[in-house]
């Protein structure tokens, strides 16, 4: 594991570079880490003919985990990705983002299009809807983090019906509960990327979403109507959490 300090605010970001060839940066979802790209086999397959770049966004994995909500604006997470690419000496990269990583990708594509060769949003959307974390996890999940820590969060999620595989459970347990809560509260106030900005994304874009991830599917269909160079792939039967593991995702 390598580390770089984000020059914007000094937050230390963990990352790893493997393979050789055209660069692809992969960015995880909420409460996960770069470990998912290895656990689900993406690094193993892509590193055969790509330079794979994975990172832990601030508040996640092995990166710094500030407790202040102000640390978690979209522009800060975009700058985490840019800091890693700069440190790795990569001018332009393909981009694959899952959920939160997809949302960061939309922001990156609109603010620094010169750094992105192509864009795959897996279960992501240009903006977060109010109450999204309660719907993705369980009602009151942020309060559970603040009062019961990661153990309370995971217990509440499983009581709501979630079945967690070992990779996902390990990634969630690696988090700092108060940092994760601060990120969630700040993210809910983020206005996201407006439609007018989406119209300026000219990179080849793939919107990949599960048929059972209905809210994200509606958001992807709306974005498709605005993005000038995008296609939509609906993964039959996939939920939001099952998007990356669907056999048609790779």
C-alpha positions as CSV (number, residue, x, y, z in Angstrom):
1,X,0.0,0.0,0.0
2,X,1.2,3.5,-0.9
3,X,0.1,6.8,0.5
4,X,-0.2,10.4,-0.7
5,X,-1.2,13.6,1.1
6,X,-3.9,15.5,-0.7
7,X,-2.3,18.9,-1.2
8,X,-5.7,20.7,-0.8
9,X,-6.0,19.8,2.9
10,X,-3.3,17.3,4.0
11,X,-5.6,14.3,4.2
12,X,-3.6,11.1,3.6
13,X,-5.0,8.8,0.9
14,X,-4.1,5.1,0.6
15,X,-3.7,3.7,-2.9
16,X,-2.2,0.9,-4.9
17,X,-1.0,0.6,-8.5
18,X,-0.6,-2.8,-10.3
19,X,-0.2,-4.1,-13.8
20,X,0.8,-2.2,-16.9
21,X,-0.9,-0.7,-19.9
22,X,-3.7,1.9,-20.2
23,X,-4.6,3.2,-16.7
24,X,-7.9,2.5,-15.1
25,X,-8.8,4.0,-11.7
26,X,-11.4,2.2,-9.7
27,X,-13.3,3.9,-6.8
28,X,-15.4,2.1,-4.3
29,X,-18.8,2.8,-2.8
30,X,-20.0,4.1,0.6
31,X,-18.4,2.4,3.7
32,X,-16.4,0.1,1.4
33,X,-12.7,0.3,0.4
34,X,-10.4,-0.5,-2.5
35,X,-10.4,-4.1,-1.2
36,X,-13.6,-4.8,-3.1
37,X,-11.8,-4.6,-6.4
38,X,-9.5,-7.4,-5.4
39,X,-12.2,-9.4,-3.5
40,X,-14.5,-9.4,-6.5
41,X,-11.7,-10.2,-9.0
42,X,-11.6,-6.9,-10.9
43,X,-7.9,-6.2,-10.3
44,X,-6.9,-9.7,-11.2
45,X,-8.6,-9.5,-14.6
46,X,-7.8,-5.9,-15.5
47,X,-4.2,-5.9,-14.4
48,X,-3.4,-8.3,-17.1
49,X,-3.5,-5.5,-19.7
50,X,-4.1,-2.3,-17.7
51,X,-2.4,-0.3,-15.0
52,X,-5.0,-0.6,-12.3
53,X,-5.2,2.2,-9.7
54,X,-7.3,1.6,-6.6
55,X,-7.7,4.0,-3.6
56,X,-9.5,4.5,-0.4
57,X,-11.5,7.8,-0.4
58,X,-11.2,9.9,2.7
59,X,-13.1,8.4,5.6
60,X,-12.8,4.9,4.2
61,X,-10.4,2.0,4.4
62,X,-6.8,3.0,5.3
63,X,-7.1,6.6,4.4
64,X,-7.4,9.4,7.0
65,X,-10.8,9.6,8.6
66,X,-11.6,13.1,9.8
67,X,-14.8,13.6,11.9
68,X,-15.7,17.0,10.5
69,X,-18.5,17.1,8.0
70,X,-16.8,19.9,6.1
71,X,-14.1,17.4,5.0
72,X,-16.5,15.4,2.9
73,X,-17.6,17.7,0.1
74,X,-17.6,16.3,-3.5
75,X,-14.7,18.5,-4.5
76,X,-12.6,17.0,-1.7
77,X,-13.2,13.5,-2.9
78,X,-12.5,14.5,-6.5
79,X,-9.2,15.9,-5.3
80,X,-8.4,12.6,-3.5
81,X,-8.6,10.9,-6.9
82,X,-6.5,13.6,-8.6
83,X,-3.9,13.5,-5.8
84,X,-3.4,9.7,-6.4
85,X,-3.2,10.1,-10.2
86,X,-0.7,12.9,-9.9
87,X,1.4,10.9,-7.4
88,X,1.3,7.8,-9.8
89,X,2.3,10.0,-12.7
90,X,-0.9,9.3,-14.7
91,X,-2.2,12.1,-16.8
92,X,-5.4,10.4,-18.0
93,X,-7.2,7.3,-17.0
94,X,-10.3,5.3,-17.6
95,X,-12.6,5.5,-14.6
96,X,-14.8,2.9,-13.0
97,X,-16.8,4.0,-9.9
98,X,-19.3,2.0,-7.9
99,X,-22.2,3.9,-6.1
100,X,-20.3,6.7,-4.3
101,X,-17.4,6.1,-6.7
102,X,-19.8,6.7,-9.6
103,X,-21.0,10.0,-8.0
104,X,-17.4,11.1,-7.6
105,X,-16.9,10.1,-11.3
106,X,-19.7,12.4,-12.5
107,X,-18.1,15.3,-10.6
108,X,-14.6,14.5,-11.9
109,X,-15.9,14.3,-15.5
110,X,-17.4,17.8,-15.2
111,X,-14.6,19.5,-13.4
112,X,-11.5,17.8,-14.8
113,X,-12.6,16.2,-18.1
114,X,-9.0,16.2,-19.4
115,X,-8.1,13.5,-16.8
116,X,-10.7,11.0,-17.8
117,X,-10.5,8.8,-20.9
118,X,-13.8,7.0,-20.4
119,X,-16.3,6.7,-17.5
120,X,-18.2,3.6,-16.1
121,X,-20.7,4.4,-13.4
122,X,-21.8,1.1,-11.7
123,X,-24.8,1.8,-9.5
124,X,-24.0,5.5,-9.4
125,X,-25.9,8.6,-10.1
126,X,-25.1,12.3,-10.6
127,X,-26.7,13.3,-7.3
128,X,-27.9,11.7,-4.1
129,X,-31.5,11.8,-3.2
130,X,-32.6,12.8,0.4
131,X,-32.9,9.7,2.6
132,X,-30.8,7.6,0.3
133,X,-28.7,6.0,3.0
134,X,-31.8,5.0,4.9
135,X,-33.0,3.2,1.8
136,X,-29.7,1.6,0.8
137,X,-28.9,0.4,4.4
138,X,-31.8,0.8,6.9
139,X,-33.8,3.6,8.5
140,X,-31.8,5.4,11.1
141,X,-28.4,4.0,9.9
142,X,-26.6,7.3,10.5
143,X,-27.8,7.5,14.1
144,X,-26.8,3.9,14.5
145,X,-23.3,4.8,13.5
146,X,-23.2,7.7,15.9
147,X,-24.5,5.8,18.9
148,X,-23.5,2.1,18.3
149,X,-20.4,2.3,16.1
150,X,-19.8,-0.1,13.3
151,X,-21.1,-3.0,15.3
152,X,-24.4,-1.3,15.8
153,X,-24.5,-0.3,12.2
154,X,-23.8,-3.9,10.9
155,X,-26.3,-5.3,13.5
156,X,-29.0,-2.9,12.3
157,X,-28.3,-3.7,8.7
158,X,-28.5,-7.4,9.2
159,X,-31.7,-7.1,11.2
160,X,-33.2,-5.3,8.2
161,X,-32.5,-8.4,6.1
162,X,-29.0,-7.8,4.7
163,X,-26.8,-10.8,4.1
164,X,-23.2,-9.8,4.1
165,X,-20.4,-11.7,2.4
166,X,-17.0,-11.9,4.1
167,X,-15.4,-9.3,1.8
168,X,-18.1,-6.7,2.4
169,X,-18.2,-7.3,6.2
170,X,-14.4,-6.9,6.5
171,X,-14.6,-3.6,4.4
172,X,-17.3,-2.2,6.6
173,X,-15.6,-3.2,9.9
174,X,-12.5,-1.3,8.7
175,X,-14.4,2.0,8.9
176,X,-14.4,4.7,11.6
177,X,-18.1,5.0,12.5
178,X,-18.0,8.8,13.3
179,X,-16.1,9.6,10.1
180,X,-18.6,7.5,8.1
181,X,-21.5,9.3,9.8
182,X,-20.0,12.7,9.0
183,X,-19.5,11.7,5.4
184,X,-23.1,10.6,5.1
185,X,-24.6,13.7,6.7
186,X,-22.5,16.0,4.5
187,X,-23.3,14.0,1.3
188,X,-27.0,14.4,1.9
189,X,-26.6,18.1,1.5
190,X,-24.6,17.9,-1.7
191,X,-26.6,19.2,-4.7
192,X,-24.7,16.9,-7.1
193,X,-24.0,17.5,-10.8
194,X,-26.8,19.5,-12.5
195,X,-28.2,18.4,-15.9
196,X,-26.5,21.4,-17.7
197,X,-23.1,20.1,-16.6
198,X,-24.0,16.5,-17.5
199,X,-24.6,17.7,-21.1
200,X,-20.9,18.7,-21.2
201,X,-19.6,15.2,-20.5
202,X,-18.3,14.0,-23.8
203,X,-16.2,11.0,-22.7
204,X,-17.6,7.6,-23.7
205,X,-19.9,6.7,-20.7
206,X,-21.4,3.5,-19.6
207,X,-24.2,3.6,-17.0
208,X,-24.4,0.1,-15.4
209,X,-27.3,-0.5,-13.0
210,X,-29.2,-3.4,-11.6
211,X,-32.9,-3.9,-12.6
212,X,-33.8,-4.2,-9.0
213,X,-31.9,-1.0,-8.0
214,X,-35.0,1.0,-9.1
215,X,-34.1,4.5,-7.8
216,X,-30.7,4.4,-9.4
217,X,-32.1,2.9,-12.6
218,X,-34.5,5.9,-12.8
219,X,-31.7,8.3,-12.2
220,X,-29.6,6.6,-14.8
221,X,-32.4,6.7,-17.4
222,X,-32.7,10.4,-16.7
223,X,-29.0,11.0,-17.0
224,X,-28.9,9.0,-20.3
225,X,-31.3,11.5,-21.8
226,X,-28.8,14.3,-21.1
227,X,-25.4,12.7,-21.6
228,X,-24.2,13.1,-25.2
229,X,-22.1,9.9,-25.4
230,X,-23.6,7.4,-23.0
231,X,-25.1,3.9,-23.1
232,X,-27.2,2.1,-20.4
233,X,-26.6,-1.5,-19.4
234,X,-29.3,-2.9,-17.1
235,X,-28.1,-6.0,-15.1
236,X,-31.1,-8.3,-14.9
237,X,-32.0,-9.2,-11.3
238,X,-29.2,-7.2,-9.7
239,X,-29.8,-5.1,-6.6
240,X,-27.7,-2.1,-5.7
241,X,-25.5,-4.2,-3.5
242,X,-25.2,-7.0,-6.0
243,X,-24.1,-4.8,-9.0
244,X,-20.4,-5.6,-9.0
245,X,-21.0,-9.3,-8.5
246,X,-23.4,-9.7,-11.3
247,X,-22.0,-12.0,-14.1
248,X,-22.7,-9.4,-16.8
249,X,-20.9,-6.6,-14.9
250,X,-17.5,-7.3,-16.4
